[in-house]
């Protein structure tokens, strides 16, 4: 991916402001469940003053055991499909919503690199899932280009855009 489309910090803050405005307008609390972004989504959201009015919780769960304990991901799902899969991200987002009392949640799991990729799941493979309370979880597969930071920045941006869409939908 061309470096010109890698979101800057300012662009990520603008996307976070969109989430904040939509959450406030709908009086909904937000939660995040992150793996490959290491809390970057939550950090971007809570960089905004007043985020306690609409940000409920953020979970960073890299290991299988953390995904199981903190988000309720089924061990059989992880064994069968791996951490970077649609099934896992759907369980992550559903678990975040159920456990942390928010009205909308986002979850991300992927391979940011530089290592860890396989022919089936190369570096840049990222699953993002969203869910609103009372709704169905849904996920999208992304294939981002670039180095570790580029993959993570693009993941944060896509997660925030999708969260705004979820809140407005």
C-alpha positions as CSV (number, residue, x, y, z in Angstrom):
1,X,0.0,0.0,0.0
2,X,1.2,3.5,-0.8
3,X,2.5,5.3,2.3
4,X,0.3,8.2,1.4
5,X,-2.8,6.2,2.5
6,X,-1.3,5.2,5.8
7,X,-3.4,7.2,8.3
8,X,-1.5,9.8,10.3
9,X,-2.1,10.4,14.1
10,X,-4.2,13.4,13.2
11,X,-6.4,11.3,10.8
12,X,-6.8,8.6,13.5
13,X,-7.9,11.3,16.0
14,X,-10.5,12.6,13.5
15,X,-11.8,9.1,13.1
16,X,-12.0,8.7,16.9
17,X,-13.9,12.0,17.1
18,X,-16.5,10.5,14.7
19,X,-16.9,7.5,17.0
20,X,-17.2,9.8,20.0
21,X,-19.8,12.0,18.4
22,X,-21.9,9.0,17.3
23,X,-21.6,7.3,20.7
24,X,-22.6,10.5,22.5
25,X,-25.5,11.1,20.2
26,X,-26.9,7.6,20.7
27,X,-25.9,7.5,24.4
28,X,-23.9,4.3,23.9
29,X,-20.8,3.1,25.6
30,X,-18.0,1.7,23.5
31,X,-15.7,-1.3,24.2
32,X,-12.6,-2.6,22.3
33,X,-11.0,-6.1,22.1
34,X,-7.6,-5.9,20.5
35,X,-4.9,-8.3,19.6
36,X,-2.6,-7.1,16.8
37,X,-3.2,-3.4,17.6
38,X,-2.1,-3.8,21.2
39,X,-4.5,-1.3,22.6
40,X,-4.0,1.3,19.9
41,X,-7.7,1.6,19.2
42,X,-8.5,2.2,22.9
43,X,-5.6,4.6,23.2
44,X,-6.8,6.6,20.2
45,X,-10.3,6.8,21.6
46,X,-9.2,7.7,25.1
47,X,-6.8,10.4,23.8
48,X,-10.0,12.5,23.5
49,X,-10.9,14.5,26.5
50,X,-14.2,13.4,28.0
51,X,-14.0,9.9,26.7
52,X,-15.2,8.5,30.0
53,X,-18.6,9.6,29.0
54,X,-18.7,7.1,26.2
55,X,-15.8,4.7,26.5
56,X,-16.4,1.6,28.7
57,X,-13.4,-0.7,28.4
58,X,-10.6,-1.9,26.3
59,X,-9.0,-5.4,26.4
60,X,-5.7,-6.4,24.9
61,X,-5.6,-10.2,24.4
62,X,-2.6,-11.6,22.5
63,X,-2.5,-15.2,23.8
64,X,-5.0,-17.9,23.4
65,X,-5.4,-18.1,27.2
66,X,-6.1,-14.3,27.4
67,X,-8.7,-14.5,24.6
68,X,-10.4,-17.3,26.5
69,X,-10.2,-15.7,30.0
70,X,-10.9,-12.1,29.1
71,X,-13.3,-12.5,26.2
72,X,-14.8,-15.9,26.5
73,X,-13.4,-17.2,23.2
74,X,-14.0,-21.0,23.0
75,X,-10.7,-22.9,23.1
76,X,-12.0,-25.2,20.4
77,X,-12.5,-22.2,18.1
78,X,-8.8,-21.3,18.6
79,X,-7.6,-24.8,18.1
80,X,-9.8,-25.3,14.9
81,X,-9.4,-21.9,13.2
82,X,-6.5,-20.1,15.0
83,X,-6.4,-16.7,16.5
84,X,-6.6,-14.9,13.1
85,X,-10.0,-16.0,11.9
86,X,-13.5,-14.8,11.4
87,X,-14.8,-17.2,14.0
88,X,-12.3,-15.9,16.6
89,X,-12.9,-12.2,16.0
90,X,-16.7,-12.8,16.2
91,X,-16.3,-14.5,19.5
92,X,-13.9,-11.7,20.7
93,X,-16.4,-8.9,19.8
94,X,-19.3,-10.8,21.3
95,X,-17.4,-11.5,24.5
96,X,-16.3,-7.8,24.8
97,X,-19.9,-6.7,24.5
98,X,-21.2,-9.3,26.9
99,X,-18.5,-8.8,29.6
100,X,-18.0,-5.1,29.6
101,X,-21.5,-3.7,29.4
102,X,-21.0,-1.5,26.4
103,X,-23.6,-0.8,23.7
104,X,-21.2,-1.4,20.8
105,X,-17.8,-3.2,20.5
106,X,-15.0,-3.7,18.0
107,X,-12.5,-6.5,18.0
108,X,-9.4,-7.0,15.9
109,X,-7.0,-9.9,15.4
110,X,-4.3,-10.2,12.7
111,X,-0.7,-10.6,11.7
112,X,1.1,-7.3,11.8
113,X,4.5,-8.7,11.1
114,X,7.2,-8.7,10.3
115,X,7.1,-12.4,11.1
116,X,4.2,-14.8,11.9
117,X,2.7,-14.9,8.4
118,X,2.0,-18.1,6.4
119,X,1.0,-18.7,2.8
120,X,-2.6,-19.0,4.0
121,X,-2.4,-16.0,6.4
122,X,0.3,-13.7,5.2
123,X,1.5,-10.6,7.2
124,X,-1.2,-8.0,6.8
125,X,-4.1,-10.4,7.2
126,X,-6.5,-8.8,9.7
127,X,-10.0,-9.7,10.8
128,X,-12.1,-6.9,12.3
129,X,-15.5,-7.5,14.0
130,X,-18.2,-5.2,15.2
131,X,-21.4,-5.8,17.2
132,X,-24.1,-3.7,18.7
133,X,-26.0,-4.8,21.8
134,X,-29.1,-6.7,20.6
135,X,-27.6,-7.1,17.1
136,X,-25.5,-9.7,15.3
137,X,-21.8,-9.7,15.2
138,X,-20.2,-9.3,11.8
139,X,-16.7,-9.3,10.5
140,X,-14.6,-8.3,7.6
141,X,-11.3,-9.6,6.3
142,X,-8.6,-7.1,5.4
143,X,-5.2,-7.5,3.7
144,X,-3.1,-4.5,4.6
145,X,0.3,-3.8,3.1
146,X,3.4,-2.3,4.7
147,X,5.5,-2.8,7.7
148,X,4.2,-3.5,11.2
149,X,3.3,0.1,12.0
150,X,1.5,0.5,8.7
151,X,-0.6,-2.6,9.1
152,X,-1.5,-1.5,12.7
153,X,-2.4,2.0,11.7
154,X,-4.6,0.8,8.8
155,X,-6.2,-1.6,11.2
156,X,-7.0,1.1,13.8
157,X,-8.4,3.3,11.0
158,X,-10.6,0.5,9.6
159,X,-11.8,-0.4,13.1
160,X,-12.8,3.2,13.9
161,X,-14.6,3.7,10.5
162,X,-16.5,0.5,11.0
163,X,-17.4,1.5,14.6
164,X,-18.8,4.8,13.4
165,X,-20.8,2.9,10.8
166,X,-22.1,0.5,13.4
167,X,-23.1,3.3,15.7
168,X,-24.9,5.1,12.9
169,X,-26.5,2.0,11.5
